[in-house]
Amino acid sequence: MADNVIKLKSFDFALRIVKLFQYLNQEKREYVLSKQLLRSGTAIGALVREAEQAESKLDFVHKFAIAQKEANESDYWLELLFQSEYLNENQYKSLKSDVVEINKIIASIIISTKNRIGKK
């Protein structure tokens, strides 16, 4: 996994989201927003893993496009948790930085794969 940046980063992000979910449930008694973030934040890595077994290049792009949507959704939930004061600024900025980086990597993978498809 060390040579696959998006696989590693999406797994690490998912792990952080799981731990954040536990913290929000136990310490902040927040159950609704954190559940939404748990779903979208862990889905990114799952979709990256699914893409490894894609049936075609188009299927690969499709799975990454869904992962990108999940990353965007995660960004939304993080911002909402921050604005509603469930997350402090340091927590928010750290997680926001991760999800922005993941989104950029995913966008790059989608673009480069589409370019390769178009050249065939």
Beta strands, then each sheet from edge to edge (+ up, - down):
end
